[in-house]
Amino acid sequence: MKSTSHHDERIAQMTFASVYPHYVSKVEKKGKTKAELHRVILWLTGFTEEELQNTIDQKLSFREFFEKANLHPNSSKITGVICGYRVEEIQNPLTQKARYLDKLVDELARGKKIENILRS
C-alpha cells in the first residue's frame, strides 16, 4: 500500500482530540486501562500528563501534536504493519509518527507486555 500526499495531509490535519477517544475505547474494550494508554503515549511523545491533556484541550492537529512532541529515541524500533502500512517504510515523517502511535495502541490492545511495547 502506497502513501499519498492526500493521505499524509489528511493525517496532518486530523486532530489528536478526535482520535484519542477511539484509542481509549480500543484499549478499554480489551481490558486495558486509560493509565496504560497514557503510559504508552507519554513514552512515545515525551509529554507529561498535563501536556497530553493540553494537546487534547487545545484540539491540536497531529502536525501540531508531533511538533510539540520529543519522540523517544527507541521509537525507530517500532516495526510491523498497521493500517496496511509497514511503519518502518513510511516515507513521510509525520505519517510515520502517527502510525507509530497507532501501532503502540494496537499492541497494548492486543495484550503485548508493556516492557515490549516500550521497546525496553
N, C-alpha and C positions, 0 to 999 in steps of 0.2 A: 504494500500500500504506500503510495507516494504522497507526501505532504504537499499542499499547495499554498500559495501566498494567501488565498482567500481563507483557507482553513487556519493558517497561522494568525492572520489578523482577527479572525473571529475569536480565537482563544485569547489574544492580547486584549480585546475589548470586553470580554466577559468579566463580570465582577466576581471576586472571590466570595463575597457575601451571598451571591446567588447559588454557588456550588457547595458552599460549606454545609448547609442543612442536608444535602444529599450524602456528603461524606459521613455526617453524624448518623443519619438513618442507616446507611450501609453497614457501618461497624456495629451499631446497636442491634440490628436485626440478627447479627451473627454472634451476639453475646459479648461484644467488646464494649468498652466504656468511652465516653467523651474524653475522659482524662487520658486514656491510652491514645486516642486520636490526637489530642493536643501534644502529647509527648513526641509522637512521630512528626507532626507539623513543625514543632519547635526545634527538633533535631535538624530537620532539613533546612529551615529558614534562618535559624539563629535568633528568632524572635523570643521575647518574653511573653508571658501570658497577657500582660497589659498591651503590648504591641500587637499581638494577634487580635485581641478584642478591638483595638483601634482600627485595624485594617478592615474588620467586619463592619464596625460602626460607620466608617468613612466610605464604605462601599467602593473600595479601591478596585480598579481593574487588575487582571492578572499581570499586565505590564507594570503597573504601579506597585503591586504586591511584591513582585520579584525584584523590582528596582530597589526596594527598601530592604529586601532580604540579604542575608550574608550566608550563602549556601555552604553547607557543611563540606569540608574537604573530601570526605568519603562519598559524596553524592555521585561522583563518577563511577562508583562501584555498583550503582543501581542499574541492573540489566534485565532484559526479558521483554516480553510482549505485553502491551497494554493498548486497548482500543485499536488493535490491528497494526500497531507500530512497534518495532524494536526500539526501545528508548535510547539505547546506546548509538543508534544510527540516525537519529533525528538531527537534521542539519540546522534548523532554526533554534538558537539558544533558548529563547523564551518558551517555545513549544516544548522543547526538551525538558525544561524545568517544570512546566505544568504536568507533563507526563511522568516525571519523577514522582511528583506528589501523588498523582493518580495511582501509580504503581505501589507506593508505600501504603496508601489507604487500602488498596486491594489486598496486599499481603497481610495487613492487620486483620481485615475482614475474613480472610481465609484461615486465620489461626496460626500464622507463622510466628515463631518466637520473636519477642521484641528485640532481643540481642541481635538476631539475624537481620531483622528489618532495619535496625540502626547501624548495620554493617560494622559491628564492633568485634 
